[in-house]
Amino acid sequence: MASHAPTVEPLLEPYLPELLELRRDIHAHPELGFHESRTTQLIAQRLERAGLLVRRLPGTGLLCDIGTGGPVVALRGDLDALPLAEETDVPWASTTPGVSHACGHDVHATAVLGAGLALADLNRRAPLRGRVRLIFQPAEELMPGGAHDVIAHGGLDEVERAYALHCDPHTDVGLVGSRVGPITAAADQITVRLFGQGGHTSRPQLTEDVVFALAQVVTGVPAVLSRRMDPRSGVAMVWGRINAGQAPNAIPARGEVAGTFRCLDSSVWTGAAALIGDAVREIVQPYGVRAEIQHVRGVPPTVNDATCVEIAEAAVRAELGEDTVVLTPQSLGGEDFAWILEKVPGAMLRLGTRTPGGHTYDLHRPDFVPDERALGLGARTLAAIAVRDLETHARS
C-alpha cells in the first residue's frame, strides 16, 4: 500500500534550477579518478553555503552529515569521469579533451547534493530520526575503486545502511529499477603474457609458437571456466585486446591477451584467480611457451539487501508514484559501491534516464545524453529513501 506521507518534492523544487546548472558545470569540466578537485570544491562550497559541515577526504571527495544522534544512513554519489572523448552537441559538452561524464556520475553526484539540501531543510523544520551521511566518492571507475579510500578514512563509521543510484539509459525517466540480490557483477582484469624464442613461420617446429598458443588461450580459458564454474553464477570471460608480432612471416618472441572476468557470485569470484591461472598454464604447456598471468582484483558483486530494497521501493512509490518501480535486470558491469555493501547492508537502484520514445544512449559511449529530468527525480528518490529508512528503523 502506498504511503500518504508528504513528499520531498516541495522542498527540492526551489533548488532544481541551481542543481541543473551545477550538473551542467560539472559535466562541462569532467575530472578523472583521484583528480576531482574542482568537482569536490563546487560541492563542498554549496553544502557549506547551506550551513552544513563538510569533511574533505584526503585528495578528493568529501563527507557531510545531516542531523544528529540516532542511526546513520548513507547516500553515495561518485564524482569521476571517463577517459573518453565526448561526441554530443549539447551546449554543456565536455571542455576537457579526451575526458567525459559518459557514465552519468555528474548526475549521481548532483542528485546526492540535491537530496542533501532538501534533507537539511527538512531537518530544520523537524529533526530527522537520525543522521544522513552524504558520501561524495572519488575514482569509482578505477579498479579496485575509490570506495576503499572512503572506508579507510572513516566514511562508513557509524553507518548502518547505505544507498546509491546509477543512471540507466535503458529505463525511461520517471522509473526506478530495483532488485534483491546481485545487481552488478564482480569484475577483474586479466592479462596473459606468453614468451618464446620466435622464428620463421616456415619452421614452427623450431620455435615456441606464441601466436598459436595465444589463440588457444583466447578460446580455451572461457571453455574451461564454463565447465569448472557453476553456470548459475553468471561467469563471463571476455577478451578485449590481443597483441603479438609485426610481420606475417615471423613468429614473435612474445605476445599478450587481456580481458575481464565477471561473475555474480562472491564465492565463485574468490576462487577465480587460481582456476584461471591453472587453466592458462595447462592450455599452453604443450606449446613450450612460458606464461605470465596478471590478475587484478577489481570489485565484488553489488548485492542488494532484501530489507533495504523493500524500504527503498516503498519510498520510491510514495515519492514518485505507485507504478514507478520496475524490476531491473542484473548487469555484468562492475561497480565499486559493492565494497560499501560488503561492510553494511544497503541497495543500489537504477535511475531511468531515457526520454520515453526517444533514443537509448548506452553508458560508456561518447554520445551518452541523459534526460535531465532524471536529476530532480534522483534527488527526490534519495532523500525519500533516507527519510523512510530512518523512520522505519526508529519504529523497529
For each residue, the residues with C-beta under 8 A, 3 or more apart:
1:
2: 317 318 322
3: 314 317 318 388
4: 318
5: 318
6: 10
7: 10 318 319 380 384
8: 11 12 115 118 122 319 379 380 383 384 387
9: 12 13 319 380
10: 6 7 13
11: 8 14 118 121 122 383
12: 8 9 15 16 114 115 117 118 376 379 380 383
13: 9 10 16
14: 11
15: 12 18 19 114 117 118 379
16: 12 13 19 20 114 375 376
17: 20 21
18: 15 21 22
19: 15 16 22 23 110 113 114 375 376 379
20: 16 17 23 24 372 375
21: 17 18 24 25
22: 18 19 25 26 42 46 110 113
23: 19 20 26 27 106 107 110 372 375
24: 20 21 27 28 91 92
25: 21 22 28 29 42 92
26: 22 23 29 30 39 42 101 106 109 110
27: 23 24 30 92 93 94 101 106
28: 24 25 92 93 94 95
29: 25 26 38 39 94 95 96
30: 26 27 81 82 94 96 99 100 101 106
31: 35 36 37 38 39 60 79 80 81 96 99
32: 35 36 80 81 82 83 99 141
33: 36 80 138 139 140 141 142 146
34: 59 60 80 138 139 142 146
35: 31 32 60 80
36: 31 32 33 39 40 60 61 79 80 138 139
37: 31 40 41 60
38: 29 31 41 42
39: 26 29 31 36 42 43 60 79 109
40: 36 37 43 44 56 60 61 62 79 136 138
41: 37 38 44 45
42: 22 25 26 38 39 45 46
43: 39 40 46 47 62 109 113 136
44: 40 41 47 48 54 56 62
45: 41 42 48 49
46: 22 42 43 49 50 113 117
47: 43 44 50 52 54 62 64 113 116 117 134
48: 44 45 51 52 54
49: 45 46
50: 46 47 116 117 120
51: 48 120
52: 47 48 64 66 116 120
53: 64 65
54: 44 47 48 62 63 64
55: 62 63 64
56: 40 44 61 62
57: 60 61 62 63 138 149 150 153 155
58: 149 153
59: 34 138 149
60: 31 34 35 36 37 39 40 57 79 138 139
61: 36 40 56 57 79 135 136 137 138 146 149 150
62: 40 43 44 47 54 55 56 57 136
63: 54 55 57 133 134 135 136 150 154 155
64: 47 52 53 54 55 116 133 134 136
65: 53 72 131 132 133 134
66: 52 116 119 120 123 128 131 132 133 134
67: 70 119 123 127 128 130 131 132
68: 127 131
69: 130 131
70: 67 128 129 130 131 390 394
71: 129 130 131 160 161 390 393 394
72: 65 130 131 132 133 158 159 160
73: 130 131 132 133 159 160 161 162 163 386 389 390
74: 132 133 134 135 155 156 159 161 162 163 340 344 346
75: 112 115 116 132 133 134 135 162 163 164 382 385 386
76: 112 135 137 150 162 163 164 337 340
77: 105 108 109 110 111 112 113 134 135 136 137 164 165
78: 105 108 109 136 137 138 140 146
79: 31 36 39 40 60 61 105 109 136 137 138 140
80: 31 32 33 34 35 36 105 138 139 140 141 142 146
81: 30 31 32 94 96 99 100 101 102 103 105 106 141
82: 30 32 99 100 101 102 103 141 364
83: 32 98 99
84: 98 99 100 102 364 366
85: 94 97 98 99 100 366
86: 93 94 100 102 366
87: 366 367
88: 93 366 367 368 369
89: 93
90: 93 369
91: 24
92: 24 25 27 28
93: 27 28 86 88 89 90 100
94: 27 28 29 30 81 85 86 99 100 101
95: 28 29
96: 29 30 31 81 99 100
97: 85
98: 83 84 85
99: 30 31 32 81 82 83 84 85 94 96
100: 30 81 82 84 85 86 93 94 96 366 368
101: 26 27 30 81 82 94 104 105 106 107 368
102: 81 82 84 86 363 364 365 366 368
103: 81 82 141 167 363 364 368
104: 101 107 108 166 167 353 363 368 370
105: 77 78 79 80 81 101 108 109 140
106: 23 26 27 30 81 101 109 110
107: 23 101 104 110 111 167 351 353 370 374 375 378
108: 77 78 104 105 111 112 164 165 166 167 378
109: 26 39 43 77 78 79 105 106 112 113 136
110: 19 22 23 26 77 106 107 113 114 375 379
111: 77 107 108 114 115 165 351 375 378 379 381 382
112: 75 76 77 108 109 115 116 134 135 136 379 382
113: 19 22 43 46 47 77 109 110 116 117 134 136 379
114: 12 15 16 19 110 111 117 118 375 376 378 379 382 383
115: 8 12 75 111 112 118 119 134 378 379 380 381 382 383 386
116: 47 50 52 64 66 75 112 113 119 120 132 134
117: 12 15 46 47 50 113 114 120 121
118: 8 11 12 15 114 115 121 122 379 380 383
119: 66 67 115 116 122 123 128 132 383 386 387
120: 50 51 52 66 116 117 123 124
121: 11 117 118 124 125
122: 8 11 118 119 125 126 128 383 387
123: 66 67 119 120 126 127 128
124: 120 121
125: 121 122
126: 122 123
127: 67 68 123
128: 66 67 70 119 122 123 131 132 387 390
129: 70 71 390 391 393 394
130: 67 69 70 71 72 73 390 393 394
131: 65 66 67 68 69 70 71 72 73 128 158
132: 65 66 67 72 73 74 75 116 119 128 386 390
133: 63 64 65 66 72 73 74 75 155 159
134: 47 63 64 65 66 74 75 77 112 113 115 116
135: 61 63 74 75 76 77 112 150 155 162
136: 40 43 61 62 63 64 77 78 79 109 112 113
137: 61 76 77 78 79 140 146 147 149 150 155
138: 33 34 36 40 57 59 60 61 78 79 80 146 149
139: 33 34 36 60 80 142 145 146 149
140: 33 78 79 80 105 137 145 146 147 335 336 337
141: 32 33 80 81 82 103
142: 33 34 80 139 145 146
143: 187 188 189 296 297 298 299 334
144: 148 297 298 299 336 339
145: 139 140 142 148 298 299 336 339
146: 33 34 61 78 80 137 138 139 140 142 149 150 336
147: 137 140 150 151 336 337 338 339 340
148: 144 145 151 152 336 339
149: 57 58 59 61 137 138 139 146 152 153
150: 57 61 63 76 135 137 146 147 153 155 156 340
151: 147 148 155 156 339 340 343
152: 148 149
153: 57 58 149 150
154: 63 157
155: 57 63 74 133 135 137 150 151 159
156: 74 150 151 159 162 340 343 344
157: 154
158: 72 131
159: 72 73 74 133 155 156 162 344
160: 71 72 73 344 345 393
161: 71 73 74 305 308 344 345 346 389 393
162: 73 74 75 76 135 156 159 337 340 341 344 345 346
163: 73 74 75 76 308 312 346 347 348 349 382 385 386 389
164: 75 76 77 108 337 340 346 347 348 349
165: 77 108 111 176 348 349 350 351 378 381 382
166: 104 108 335 348 349 350 351
167: 103 104 107 108 350 351 353 363 370 374
168: 171 177 328 350 351 352 353 354
169: 353 354 360 361 362 363 368 370
170: 354 360 362
171: 168 175 176 177 326 328 350 351 352 353 354
172: 175 352 354 355 356
173: 352 353 354 355 356 370 371 373 374 377
174: 320 324 352 356 373 377
175: 171 172 324 325 326 352
176: 165 171 316 320 324 325 326 349 350 351 352 377 381
177: 168 171 325 326 327 328 349 350 351 352
178: 304 309 312 313 316 325 326 327 328 347 349 350
179: 183 304 309 327 328 329 330
180: 304 305 306 309
181: 303 304 306
182: 185 234 264 265 301 302 303 304 330
183: 179 302 303 304 328 330 331 348 350
184: 301 302 330 331 332 333 334 335 338 348
185: 182 234 236 262 263 264 301 330 331 332 333 334
186: 261 262 263 264 265 266 269 272 298 299 300 301 334 338
187: 143 260 261 262 298 299 332 333 334
188: 143 260 261 262 269 272 273 295 296 297 298
189: 143 258 259 260 294 295 296 298
190: 237 258 259 260 261 276 293 294 295 296
191: 256 257 258 293 294 296
192: 214 217 221 256 257 258 280 291 292 293 294
193: 254 255 256 291 292 293 294
194: 210 213 214 217 254 255 256 284 289 290 291 292
195: 208 210 253 254 289 290 291 292
196: 207 208 209 210 213 251 253 254 287 288 289 290
197: 207 208 253
198: 207 208 210 250 251 252 253 254
199: 203 204 206 207 250 251
200: 203 206 207 249 250 251
201: 204 248 249 250 251
202: 249
203: 199 200 206 207
204: 199 201 207 209 212 251
205:
206: 199 200 203
207: 196 197 198 199 200 203 204 251
208: 195 196 197 198 213 287 288 289 290
209: 196 204 212 213 251 287 289
210: 194 195 196 198 213 214 244 245 251 252 253 254 255 289
211: 214 215 244 245 251 252 255
212: 204 209 215 216 287
213: 194 196 208 209 210 216 217 283 284 287 289
214: 192 194 210 211 217 218 242 244 255 256 257
215: 211 212 218 219
216: 212 213 219 220 283 284 287
217: 192 194 213 214 220 221 257 280 283 284
218: 214 215 221 239 242 257
219: 215 216 222 223
220: 216 217 223 224 279 283
221: 192 217 218 224 225 237 276 279 280 283
222: 219 225 226 237 238
223: 219 220 226 227
224: 220 221 227 228 275 279 283
225: 221 222 228 229 235 237 261 275 276 279
226: 222 223 229 231 235
227: 223 224
228: 224 225 275 279
229: 225 226 233 235 263 268 272 275
230: 233 235 265 268
231: 226 235
232: 265
233: 229 230 263 264 265 268
234: 182 185 262 263 264 265 330 332
235: 225 226 229 230 231 261 262 263 268
236: 185 260 261 262 263 332
237: 190 221 222 225 259 260 261 262 276
238: 222 259 260 262
239: 218 242 257 258 259
240: 258 259 260
241: 256 257 258 259
242: 214 218 239 255 256 257 258
243: 255 256 257
244: 210 211 214 252 254 255 256
245: 210 211 250 251 252 255
246: 250 252
247: 250
248: 201
249: 200 201 202
250: 198 199 200 201 245 246 247
251: 196 198 199 200 201 204 207 209 210 211 245
252: 198 210 211 244 245 246 255
253: 195 196 197 198 210
254: 193 194 195 196 198 210 244
255: 193 194 210 211 214 242 243 244 245 252
256: 191 192 193 194 214 241 242 243 244
257: 191 192 214 217 218 239 241 242 243
258: 189 190 191 192 239 240 241 242
259: 189 190 237 238 239 240 241
260: 187 188 189 190 236 237 238 240 298
261: 186 187 188 190 225 235 236 237 272 276 295
262: 185 186 187 188 234 235 236 237 238 332 334
263: 185 186 229 233 234 235 236 268 269 272 301
264: 182 185 186 233 234 301 330 332
265: 182 186 230 232 233 234 268 269 301
266: 186 269 270 300 301 303
267: 270 271
268: 229 230 233 235 263 265 271 272
269: 186 188 263 265 266 272 300 301
270: 266 267
271: 267 268 274 275
272: 186 188 229 261 263 268 269 275 276 295
273: 188 276 277 295 297
274: 271 277 278
275: 224 225 228 229 271 272 278 279
276: 190 221 225 237 261 272 273 279 280 293 295
277: 273 274 280 281 293 295
278: 274 275 281 282
279: 220 221 224 225 228 275 276 282 283
280: 192 217 221 276 277 283 284 291 293
281: 277 278 284 285 291 293
282: 278 279 285
283: 213 216 217 220 221 224 279 280
284: 194 213 216 217 280 281 287 289 291
285: 281 282
286:
287: 196 208 209 212 213 216 284
288: 196 208
289: 194 195 196 208 209 210 213 284
290: 194 195 196 208
291: 192 193 194 195 280 281 284
292: 192 193 194 195
293: 190 191 192 193 276 277 280 281
294: 189 190 191 192 193
295: 188 189 190 261 272 273 276 277
296: 143 188 189 190 191
297: 143 144 188 273
298: 143 144 145 186 187 188 189 260 334
299: 143 144 145 186 187 302 334 335 336 338 339
300: 186 266 269 303 338 339 342
301: 182 184 185 186 263 264 265 266 269 338
302: 182 183 184 299 335 337 338 341 348
303: 181 182 183 266 300 338 341
304: 178 179 180 181 182 183 308 309 341 346 347 348
305: 161 180 308 309 341 345 346 347
306: 180 181 309 310
307: 310 311 345
308: 161 163 304 305 311 312 345 346 347 389
309: 178 179 180 304 305 306 312 313 347
310: 306 307 313 314
311: 307 308 314 315 385 388 389 392
312: 163 178 308 309 315 316 347 349 385 388 389
313: 178 309 310 316 317 325
314: 3 310 311 317 318 388
315: 311 312 318 319 381 384 385 387 388 389
316: 176 178 312 313 319 320 324 325 349 381 384 385
317: 2 3 313 314 320 321 322 324 325
318: 2 3 4 5 7 314 315 384 388
319: 7 8 9 315 316 380 381 384
320: 174 176 316 317 324 377 380 381
321: 317 324
322: 2 317
323:
324: 174 175 176 316 317 320 321
325: 175 176 177 178 313 316 317
326: 171 175 176 177 178
327: 177 178 179
328: 168 171 177 178 179 183 349 350
329: 179
330: 179 182 183 184 185 234 264
331: 183 184 185
332: 184 185 187 234 236 262 264
333: 184 185 187 363
334: 143 184 185 186 187 262 298 299 338
335: 140 166 184 299 302 338 348
336: 140 144 145 146 147 148 299 339 340
337: 76 140 147 162 164 302 340 341 348
338: 147 184 186 299 300 301 302 303 334 335 341 342
339: 144 145 147 148 151 299 300 336 342 343
340: 74 76 147 150 151 156 162 164 336 337 343 344 346
341: 162 302 303 304 305 337 338 344 345 346 347 348
342: 300 338 339
343: 151 156 339 340
344: 74 156 159 160 161 162 340 341
345: 160 161 162 305 307 308 341
346: 74 161 162 163 164 304 305 308 340 341
347: 163 164 178 304 305 308 309 312 341
348: 163 164 165 166 183 184 302 304 335 337 341
349: 163 164 165 166 176 177 178 312 316 328 381
350: 165 166 167 168 171 176 177 178 183 328
351: 107 111 165 166 167 168 171 176 177 374 377 378 381
352: 168 171 172 173 174 175 176 177 374 377
353: 104 107 167 168 169 171 173 361 370 371 374
354: 168 169 170 171 172 173 358 359 360 361 371
355: 172 173 358 359 371
356: 172 173 174
357:
358: 354 355 371
359: 354 355
360: 169 170 354
361: 169 353 354 365 367 368 369 370
362: 169 170 365 368
363: 102 103 104 167 169 333 368
364: 82 84 102 103 368
365: 102 361 362 368
366: 84 85 86 87 88 100 102
367: 87 88 361
368: 88 100 101 102 103 104 169 361 362 363 364 365
369: 88 90 361
370: 104 107 167 169 173 353 361 374
371: 173 353 354 355 358 374
372: 20 23 375
373: 173 174 376 377
374: 107 167 173 351 352 353 370 371 377 378
375: 16 19 20 23 107 110 111 114 372 378 379
376: 12 16 19 114 373 379 380
377: 173 174 176 320 351 352 373 374 380 381
378: 107 108 111 114 115 165 351 374 375 381 382
379: 8 12 15 19 110 111 112 113 114 115 118 375 376 382 383
380: 7 8 9 12 115 118 319 320 376 377 383 384
381: 111 115 165 176 315 316 319 320 349 351 377 378 384 385
382: 75 111 112 114 115 163 165 378 379 385 386
383: 8 11 12 114 115 118 119 122 379 380 386 387
384: 7 8 315 316 318 319 380 381 387 388
385: 75 163 311 312 315 316 381 382 388 389
386: 73 75 115 119 132 163 382 383 389 390
387: 8 119 122 128 315 383 384 390 391
388: 3 311 312 314 315 318 384 385 391 392
389: 73 161 163 308 311 312 315 385 386 392 393
390: 70 71 73 128 129 130 132 386 387 393 394
391: 129 387 388 394 395
392: 311 388 389 395 396
393: 71 129 130 160 161 389 390 396
394: 70 71 129 130 390 391
395: 391 392
396: 392 393
